[in-house]
């Protein structure tokens, strides 16, 4: 299964061939490396495994899904309540804080082992909603405010516009990871469910550095206090991706990879394009954004009751967190407008089953790779003059 952990295990290979990225435009076909090889050929054996790959929907199933989504969208959440969910999106309820603490204690009790972490192919994707709801705890965005390293302020800095140019240049030259040659950003890291498996790979790859951020300061604090956290090759910070004026603790155009997994769906649709535009600016020419999120008519969408719909395909859960369900075309349009080029953009349909209860669930995700185009030789030279790292 080509999931988040597979991305992580292949990061060293990406480092080696970063200047020779392959352009594969296969949005209407299966990827060259299939998402999974467990194909259901005999319906009588459907409950022999928890998950089946590359499911094809019948026209009847498609129409039934559309009907259910239309029905649960008839009654919209009142405007005043929608505004409340937007305002309270950054608040981490106390019960969620306790969940984060329990998660951290549990993770400390087991040794960080990349082999074990990578072996559970559904940990971050197929069960993504469980982990991300627990990690985000509140809502609409995934990453908010930022925290510098130990030698810097612990509060978001003011917009540097208007500051002395020399002071600003000095700050940029000393940013975390400034000496690295390959940099990765995970947006919405939560308490580090994937941060530390990534670090298991990066610690053996010289010149690499991982940035990870989340909107919940409590979650970021837990990541930074973890025994496996090391500021030599990782910088965790709080950040609000919806705040265009809030700077990142590093310059634009320096990232080789951005992981955006089950994050964009938590943001209000009106703000999504701005978030993608800002992230695109962080990528260096040739840099790659890896995306995975909920697809239209996923079981999670069809299970909503009337009165939970905020707008078309955008819902609020019982705990106040929000979720949007994408189509492949929406994702293409959004990233294309941000100046990124499609490398892969596909619908991942799987059949998830509960073997004990004999329940079948049609899962739908969108999985994509978008790349920042390489600059012309002249522009590349100018960029190197501006950011010689």
SEKOL-205743 format. One record per residue (C-alpha): x, y, z; residue number from 0. Coordinates in nm, 3 decimals, always signed. Layout:
! SEKOL-205743
       x       y       z   n
       X       Y       Z NUM
...
END
This chain:
! SEKOL-205743
       x       y       z   n
  +0.000  +0.000  +0.000   0
  +0.135  +0.339  -0.102   1
  +0.050  +0.526  +0.215   2
  +0.215  +0.784  +0.436   3
  +0.465  +0.538  +0.577   4
  +0.564  +0.429  +0.226   5
  +0.631  +0.794  +0.144   6
  +0.853  +0.811  +0.450   7
  +1.057  +0.500  +0.371   8
  +1.123  +0.635  +0.021   9
  +1.240  +0.979  +0.135  10
  +1.611  +0.885  +0.120  11
  +1.560  +0.772  -0.240  12
  +1.392  +1.105  -0.311  13
  +1.695  +1.277  -0.167  14
  +1.922  +1.095  -0.411  15
  +1.716  +1.169  -0.719  16
  +1.569  +1.504  -0.622  17
  +1.723  +1.670  -0.925  18
  +1.578  +1.408  -1.157  19
  +1.212  +1.393  -1.053  20
  +1.008  +1.172  -1.281  21
  +0.696  +1.327  -1.431  22
  +0.424  +1.065  -1.452  23
  +0.084  +1.196  -1.555  24
  -0.144  +0.905  -1.480  25
  -0.442  +1.068  -1.313  26
  -0.684  +0.850  -1.510  27
  -0.499  +0.525  -1.452  28
  -0.365  +0.323  -1.164  29
  -0.024  +0.447  -1.051  30
  +0.288  +0.268  -1.176  31
  +0.334  +0.143  -0.821  32
  -0.013  +0.023  -0.714  33
  -0.165  +0.144  -0.389  34
  -0.226  -0.217  -0.288  35
  -0.238  -0.565  -0.430  36
  -0.524  -0.715  -0.230  37
  -0.796  -0.743  -0.493  38
  -1.135  -0.894  -0.415  39
  -1.208  -1.146  -0.692  40
  -1.438  -1.378  -0.499  41
  -1.722  -1.195  -0.314  42
  -1.772  -1.494  -0.087  43
  -1.430  -1.424  +0.067  44
  -1.499  -1.058  +0.145  45
  -1.466  -1.107  +0.523  46
  -1.134  -1.288  +0.506  47
  -0.942  -0.955  +0.523  48
  -0.999  -0.612  +0.678  49
  -0.937  -0.417  +0.358  50
  -0.962  -0.469  -0.019  51
  -0.788  -0.244  -0.271  52
  -0.892  -0.083  -0.602  53
  -1.266  -0.128  -0.560  54
  -1.486  -0.049  -0.856  55
  -1.827  +0.097  -0.779  56
  -2.132  -0.010  -0.972  57
  -2.364  +0.257  -1.111  58
  -2.618  +0.156  -0.847  59
  -2.366  +0.207  -0.565  60
  -2.266  +0.545  -0.708  61
  -2.625  +0.663  -0.729  62
  -2.702  +0.537  -0.379  63
  -2.405  +0.731  -0.239  64
  -2.511  +1.052  -0.413  65
  -2.863  +1.010  -0.278  66
  -2.743  +0.965  +0.082  67
  -2.518  +1.271  +0.058  68
  -2.802  +1.479  -0.083  69
  -3.034  +1.367  +0.197  70
  -2.795  +1.447  +0.480  71
  -2.725  +1.788  +0.326  72
  -3.087  +1.904  +0.318  73
  -3.072  +2.060  +0.665  74
  -2.783  +2.303  +0.709  75
  -2.627  +2.416  +1.036  76
  -2.751  +2.764  +1.138  77
  -2.522  +3.053  +1.038  78
  -2.462  +3.161  +1.398  79
  -2.347  +2.809  +1.486  80
  -2.123  +2.792  +1.180  81
  -1.955  +3.112  +1.293  82
  -1.905  +2.959  +1.637  83
  -1.733  +2.653  +1.490  84
  -1.502  +2.883  +1.294  85
  -1.415  +3.092  +1.600  86
  -1.361  +2.793  +1.826  87
  -1.165  +2.590  +1.573  88
  -0.833  +2.670  +1.744  89
  -0.948  +2.578  +2.093  90
  -0.827  +2.245  +2.224  91
  -1.086  +2.109  +2.472  92
  -0.961  +1.976  +2.804  93
  -1.076  +1.623  +2.720  94
  -0.865  +1.637  +2.406  95
  -0.565  +1.751  +2.608  96
  -0.607  +1.444  +2.827  97
  -0.621  +1.226  +2.514  98
  -0.296  +1.380  +2.395  99
  -0.132  +1.309  +2.731 100
  -0.251  +0.947  +2.724 101
  -0.122  +0.911  +2.369 102
  +0.219  +1.043  +2.474 103
  +0.240  +0.811  +2.775 104
  +0.147  +0.518  +2.553 105
  +0.408  +0.609  +2.292 106
  +0.678  +0.642  +2.558 107
  +0.605  +0.288  +2.675 108
  +0.697  +0.134  +2.343 109
  +1.028  +0.157  +2.161 110
  +1.027  +0.363  +1.844 111
  +1.077  +0.100  +1.577 112
  +1.050  +0.198  +1.214 113
  +0.991  -0.157  +1.093 114
  +0.691  -0.201  +1.321 115
  +0.561  +0.146  +1.242 116
  +0.580  +0.096  +0.866 117
  +0.423  -0.250  +0.876 118
  +0.078  -0.119  +0.969 119
  -0.026  +0.011  +0.629 120
  -0.357  +0.151  +0.747 121
  -0.231  +0.330  +1.058 122
  -0.230  +0.682  +0.913 123
  -0.451  +0.648  +0.606 124
  -0.715  +0.381  +0.643 125
  -0.774  +0.482  +1.002 126
  -0.672  +0.842  +0.941 127
  -0.982  +1.000  +1.081 128
  -0.927  +0.843  +1.423 129
  -0.569  +0.964  +1.458 130
  -0.624  +1.310  +1.310 131
  -0.938  +1.383  +1.512 132
  -0.744  +1.288  +1.823 133
  -0.441  +1.494  +1.723 134
  -0.620  +1.806  +1.603 135
  -0.878  +1.812  +1.877 136
  -1.061  +2.117  +1.756 137
  -1.088  +2.185  +1.411 138
  -1.086  +2.385  +1.114 139
  -0.723  +2.409  +1.035 140
  -0.433  +2.197  +1.113 141
  -0.145  +2.415  +1.196 142
  -0.137  +2.743  +1.382 143
  +0.116  +3.020  +1.531 144
  +0.481  +2.917  +1.554 145
  +0.752  +2.849  +1.807 146
  +1.121  +2.901  +1.743 147
  +1.393  +2.678  +1.883 148
  +1.546  +2.720  +2.230 149
  +1.753  +3.021  +2.123 150
  +1.448  +3.203  +1.989 151
  +1.124  +3.346  +2.126 152
  +0.852  +3.105  +2.239 153
  +0.575  +3.327  +2.103 154
  +0.478  +3.414  +1.744 155
  +0.687  +3.702  +1.620 156
  +0.547  +4.017  +1.470 157
  +0.533  +4.045  +1.095 158
  +0.893  +4.128  +0.996 159
  +0.775  +4.384  +0.741 160
  +0.937  +4.717  +0.821 161
  +1.219  +4.569  +1.030 162
  +1.581  +4.648  +0.966 163
  +1.690  +4.445  +0.664 164
  +2.017  +4.346  +0.829 165
  +1.838  +4.209  +1.135 166
  +1.596  +4.013  +0.919 167
  +1.878  +3.868  +0.708 168
  +2.058  +3.762  +1.024 169
  +1.747  +3.583  +1.146 170
  +1.700  +3.398  +0.818 171
  +2.063  +3.288  +0.806 172
  +2.027  +3.124  +1.148 173
  +1.691  +2.954  +1.105 174
  +1.651  +2.590  +1.220 175
  +1.773  +2.355  +0.950 176
  +1.966  +2.627  +0.767 177
  +2.261  +2.391  +0.716 178
  +2.049  +2.109  +0.570 179
  +2.046  +2.025  +0.201 180
  +1.710  +1.841  +0.200 181
  +1.414  +1.970  +0.400 182
  +1.071  +1.825  +0.472 183
  +0.764  +1.983  +0.633 184
  +0.481  +1.780  +0.784 185
  +0.171  +1.996  +0.819 186
  -0.051  +1.889  +1.109 187
  +0.190  +1.666  +1.300 188
  -0.030  +1.614  +1.606 189
  +0.160  +1.438  +1.884 190
  +0.408  +1.288  +1.641 191
  +0.248  +0.965  +1.523 192
  +0.448  +0.994  +1.203 193
  +0.716  +1.244  +1.309 194
  +0.928  +0.988  +1.485 195
  +0.908  +0.716  +1.217 196
  +1.018  +0.985  +0.970 197
  +1.307  +1.075  +1.198 198
  +1.407  +0.708  +1.213 199
  +1.480  +0.742  +0.842 200
  +1.626  +1.092  +0.842 201
  +1.872  +1.034  +1.125 202
  +2.054  +0.795  +0.893 203
  +2.046  +1.038  +0.600 204
  +2.303  +1.320  +0.638 205
  +2.195  +1.668  +0.536 206
  +1.822  +1.616  +0.593 207
  +1.593  +1.813  +0.826 208
  +1.229  +1.778  +0.929 209
  +0.992  +2.064  +1.018 210
  +0.662  +1.968  +1.174 211
  +0.380  +2.191  +1.288 212
  +0.031  +2.180  +1.432 213
  -0.229  +2.430  +1.549 214
  -0.246  +2.271  +1.896 215
  +0.032  +2.400  +2.120 216
  -0.022  +2.111  +2.361 217
  +0.045  +1.859  +2.085 218
  +0.359  +2.040  +1.972 219
  +0.485  +2.053  +2.331 220
  +0.446  +1.676  +2.355 221
  +0.643  +1.626  +2.034 222
  +0.925  +1.847  +2.160 223
  +0.935  +1.672  +2.498 224
  +0.948  +1.321  +2.347 225
  +1.269  +1.130  +2.419 226
  +1.331  +1.078  +2.045 227
  +1.299  +1.446  +1.955 228
  +1.628  +1.603  +1.853 229
  +1.659  +1.967  +1.743 230
  +1.965  +1.870  +1.537 231
  +1.739  +1.736  +1.263 232
  +1.386  +1.838  +1.363 233
  +1.200  +2.159  +1.448 234
  +0.844  +2.139  +1.582 235
  +0.641  +2.460  +1.598 236
  +0.286  +2.592  +1.625 237
  +0.142  +2.759  +1.318 238
  -0.185  +2.884  +1.168 239
  -0.188  +2.803  +0.797 240
  -0.494  +3.022  +0.751 241
  -0.305  +3.334  +0.863 242
  -0.121  +3.457  +0.554 243
  +0.054  +3.729  +0.753 244
  +0.210  +3.485  +0.998 245
  +0.564  +3.394  +0.889 246
  +0.718  +3.049  +0.904 247
  +1.044  +3.005  +1.099 248
  +1.228  +2.957  +0.770 249
  +1.241  +3.135  +0.431 250
  +1.028  +3.058  +0.127 251
  +1.145  +2.824  -0.149 252
  +1.359  +2.596  +0.067 253
  +1.144  +2.283  +0.112 254
  +1.192  +1.967  -0.092 255
  +0.882  +1.787  +0.038 256
  +0.559  +1.890  +0.210 257
  +0.330  +1.627  +0.364 258
  -0.033  +1.745  +0.370 259
  -0.235  +1.449  +0.496 260
  -0.589  +1.469  +0.638 261
  -0.539  +1.839  +0.703 262
  -0.691  +2.041  +0.420 263
  -1.033  +1.881  +0.479 264
  -1.050  +2.043  +0.824 265
  -1.024  +2.395  +0.682 266
  -1.318  +2.606  +0.568 267
  -1.355  +2.572  +0.187 268
  -1.325  +2.950  +0.143 269
  -0.976  +2.940  +0.295 270
  -0.837  +2.630  +0.127 271
  -0.694  +2.802  -0.181 272
  -0.506  +3.056  +0.028 273
  -0.355  +2.777  +0.237 274
  -0.239  +2.585  -0.070 275
  -0.099  +2.903  -0.228 276
  +0.108  +2.975  +0.082 277
  +0.242  +2.621  +0.108 278
  +0.339  +2.626  -0.259 279
  +0.560  +2.929  -0.191 280
  +0.757  +2.725  +0.063 281
  +0.860  +2.465  -0.196 282
  +1.183  +2.509  -0.388 283
  +1.166  +2.462  -0.766 284
  +1.131  +2.089  -0.821 285
  +0.991  +2.040  -0.469 286
  +0.702  +1.799  -0.416 287
  +0.378  +1.824  -0.217 288
  +0.234  +1.487  -0.111 289
  -0.141  +1.500  -0.043 290
  -0.397  +1.258  +0.092 291
  -0.744  +1.331  +0.226 292
  -1.110  +1.230  +0.222 293
  -1.278  +1.164  -0.112 294
  -1.636  +1.238  -0.215 295
  -1.892  +0.983  -0.090 296
  -1.657  +0.817  +0.155 297
  -1.844  +0.619  +0.421 298
  -1.762  +0.893  +0.673 299
  -1.961  +1.142  +0.462 300
  -2.260  +0.915  +0.412 301
  -2.292  +0.843  +0.785 302
  -2.366  +1.204  +0.880 303
  -2.718  +1.274  +1.002 304
  -2.927  +1.570  +0.890 305
  -2.831  +1.894  +1.062 306
  -2.455  +1.837  +1.049 307
  -2.397  +1.985  +0.703 308
  -2.228  +2.326  +0.698 309
  -2.220  +2.365  +0.318 310
  -2.188  +2.136  +0.017 311
  -1.977  +1.835  +0.119 312
  -1.859  +2.014  +0.436 313
  -1.976  +1.880  +0.773 314
  -1.929  +1.921  +1.147 315
  -1.879  +1.620  +1.369 316
  -2.032  +1.577  +1.712 317
  -1.711  +1.696  +1.880 318
  -1.707  +2.022  +1.682 319
  -1.435  +1.925  +1.435 320
  -1.510  +1.980  +1.066 321
  -1.442  +1.779  +0.753 322
  -1.469  +1.831  +0.377 323
  -1.491  +1.556  +0.113 324
  -1.297  +1.625  -0.209 325
  -1.313  +1.523  -0.572 326
  -1.001  +1.466  -0.779 327
  -1.087  +1.762  -1.002 328
  -1.118  +1.999  -0.704 329
  -0.772  +1.903  -0.588 330
  -0.626  +1.947  -0.936 331
  -0.781  +2.292  -0.973 332
  -0.662  +2.406  -0.631 333
  -0.301  +2.299  -0.672 334
  -0.288  +2.409  -1.035 335
  -0.399  +2.759  -0.935 336
  -0.115  +2.757  -0.681 337
  +0.131  +2.701  -0.965 338
  +0.200  +2.332  -0.899 339
  +0.211  +2.061  -1.165 340
  +0.035  +1.726  -1.134 341
  +0.256  +1.421  -1.100 342
  -0.015  +1.194  -0.962 343
  -0.380  +1.256  -0.878 344
  -0.606  +0.961  -0.819 345
  -0.908  +0.831  -0.633 346
  -0.822  +0.551  -0.390 347
  -1.134  +0.337  -0.342 348
  -1.117  +0.055  -0.093 349
  -1.359  -0.179  +0.081 350
  -1.309  -0.185  +0.456 351
  -1.485  -0.459  +0.649 352
  -1.562  -0.537  +1.010 353
  -1.522  -0.911  +1.015 354
  -1.678  -0.950  +1.358 355
  -1.993  -0.747  +1.280 356
  -1.999  -0.846  +0.913 357
  -2.017  -0.482  +0.807 358
  -1.882  -0.349  +0.475 359
  -1.774  +0.014  +0.427 360
  -1.681  +0.182  +0.100 361
  -1.384  +0.407  +0.172 362
  -1.276  +0.684  -0.065 363
  -0.960  +0.892  -0.047 364
  -0.784  +1.130  -0.282 365
  -0.409  +1.074  -0.312 366
  -0.193  +1.315  -0.506 367
  +0.157  +1.440  -0.578 368
  +0.210  +1.791  -0.711 369
  +0.545  +1.944  -0.802 370
  +0.671  +2.300  -0.821 371
  +0.801  +2.357  -1.175 372
  +1.175  +2.397  -1.223 373
  +1.286  +2.751  -1.300 374
  +1.470  +2.864  -1.609 375
  +1.849  +2.887  -1.570 376
  +1.833  +3.267  -1.528 377
  +1.562  +3.254  -1.259 378
  +1.740  +2.969  -1.085 379
  +2.058  +3.178  -1.061 380
  +1.862  +3.473  -0.923 381
  +1.695  +3.249  -0.664 382
  +2.033  +3.112  -0.556 383
  +2.157  +3.468  -0.501 384
  +1.856  +3.543  -0.279 385
  +1.857  +3.215  -0.083 386
  +2.203  +3.051  -0.100 387
  +2.108  +2.758  +0.122 388
END
